[in-house]
Amino acid sequence: MRAEEITTGREGSAEHWRLVADGFSQKALEYEAFWTDHPNFTRMRERVQAHFDGLLAPASRILELNAGTGIDALRLARRGHRVHATDLAPGMIAAIEAKMRTAGLGDRLSVQRCSYLDLELVSVGPFDAVFSNFGGLNCVEDLGRVTRLLKKLLVPGGLVTWVIMPPICPWEWLALRRGDWGTAVRRLRPGGVIAHVGGAHFRTYYFTPRQVIGSFGSEFRPIKLEGLSLFAPPGDRKEFAHRHPHWYRTLVRLDDWLCTLPPFRNWGDFFILSLRYRRT
Ligand SMILES: C[S@@+](CC[C@H](N)C(=O)[O-])C[C@H]1O[C@@H](n2cnc3c(N)ncnc32)[C@H](O)[C@@H]1O
């Protein structure tokens, strides 16, 4: 996703969400090819999976928001959980449905085209966990529009694990070495950043963990936070690990060492945040 000065639909407008749905539908066809043979992205997804697996009870009922092509949904269903995968983009939903036809997962996996702003339309539930991976929630300006819908969907003590892009990404700050302020501070632009996805342009928003926790209110208790790809390159730098294997391994070691410590856990290409619904 790159910054550019263009006019696009305001977040909250039907035009904004049409562009998001069109862009990601277009992207669905090539989405998994990009992540194949991408050591750093594979590592990032494995880190998210380890974080989530460590908090999930066996045979959990999981609602996945912005499920994309269903990579995590299928894996979770194969591990014995029951997953309801939702996404806004028809192309992404079609990709999950195609996989479901041959996966043989029975009723452990269901799919529904549904925006995370319309969760009152979710056709099943309640859930033990609500999961969102890799920045789908960075498309909305006001996360409170999503969090206020969760209480009706989660069981008491339910888990939320969200993977979101923060405003501070130390790798991008390294661009200052070549005087590239645009890249270094792009996530800090007031009013968000224009993303280019599948030929569509729409605004995206970056959130600190504190802002995300604040959007949940006092009924949710944060239980785990870690930064993801702080010094290792972000997901869009596919070539780095192949071209600079020694540097890549060193940066990953640095990430692994620092990612759970303050203030580093607040930074990165993404952060992984888990909260527990307090109501008992
Ligand atoms: C970067 S992809 C991540 C997909 C998947 N979670 C993964 O880990 O591969 C972002 C996803 O968010 C979805 N998305 C964006 N806005 C959404 C909304 N309002 N409701 C549901 N899904 C949305 C997009 O269609 C896209 O599939």
The ligand as an SDF file (V2000), in Angstrom:
LIG
                    3D

 27 29  0  0  0  0  0  0  0  0999 V2000
   -4.9570   -7.7260    3.7310 C   0  0  0  0  0  0  0  0  0  0  0  0
   -6.4040   -8.6990    3.5540 S   0  0  0  0  0  0  0  0  0  0  0  0
   -6.2000   -9.8430    4.8940 C   0  0  0  0  0  0  0  0  0  0  0  0
   -6.9410  -11.1180    4.6260 C   0  0  0  0  0  0  0  0  0  0  0  0
   -6.7510  -12.2530    5.6300 C   0  0  0  0  0  0  0  0  0  0  0  0
   -7.1840  -11.8610    6.9620 N   0  0  0  0  0  0  0  0  0  0  0  0
   -5.3410  -12.7690    5.6640 C   0  0  0  0  0  0  0  0  0  0  0  0
   -4.7490  -12.8360    6.7340 O   0  0  0  0  0  0  0  0  0  0  0  0
   -4.8110  -13.1700    4.6180 O   0  0  0  0  0  0  0  0  0  0  0  0
   -7.6700   -7.6300    4.1400 C   0  0  0  0  0  0  0  0  0  0  0  0
   -9.0770   -8.1910    4.0090 C   0  0  0  0  0  0  0  0  0  0  0  0
   -9.9760   -7.2980    4.6660 O   0  0  0  0  0  0  0  0  0  0  0  0
  -11.2040   -7.3570    3.9850 C   0  0  0  0  0  0  0  0  0  0  0  0
  -12.0430   -6.2130    4.3890 N   0  0  0  0  0  0  0  0  0  0  0  0
  -11.8080   -4.8980    4.2260 C   0  0  0  0  0  0  0  0  0  0  0  0
  -12.8200   -4.1720    4.7200 N   0  0  0  0  0  0  0  0  0  0  0  0
  -13.7130   -5.0440    5.2310 C   0  0  0  0  0  0  0  0  0  0  0  0
  -14.9700   -4.9130    5.8920 C   0  0  0  0  0  0  0  0  0  0  0  0
  -15.5440   -3.7000    6.0860 N   0  0  0  0  0  0  0  0  0  0  0  0
  -15.6060   -6.0130    6.3110 N   0  0  0  0  0  0  0  0  0  0  0  0
  -15.0700   -7.2460    6.1040 C   0  0  0  0  0  0  0  0  0  0  0  0
  -13.9020   -7.4480    5.4590 N   0  0  0  0  0  0  0  0  0  0  0  0
  -13.2250   -6.3560    5.0320 C   0  0  0  0  0  0  0  0  0  0  0  0
  -10.7780   -7.3590    2.5230 C   0  0  0  0  0  0  0  0  0  0  0  0
  -11.7930   -7.7650    1.6360 O   0  0  0  0  0  0  0  0  0  0  0  0
   -9.5860   -8.3150    2.5800 C   0  0  0  0  0  0  0  0  0  0  0  0
   -9.9990   -9.6420    2.3300 O   0  0  0  0  0  0  0  0  0  0  0  0
  1  2  1  0
  2  3  1  0
  2 10  1  0
  3  4  1  0
  4  5  1  0
  5  6  1  0
  5  7  1  0
  7  8  2  0
  7  9  1  0
 10 11  1  0
 11 12  1  0
 11 26  1  0
 12 13  1  0
 13 14  1  0
 13 24  1  0
 14 15  1  0
 14 23  1  0
 15 16  2  0
 16 17  1  0
 17 18  1  0
 17 23  2  0
 18 19  1  0
 18 20  2  0
 20 21  1  0
 21 22  2  0
 22 23  1  0
 24 25  1  0
 24 26  1  0
 26 27  1  0
M  CHG  2   2   1   9  -1
M  END
$$$$
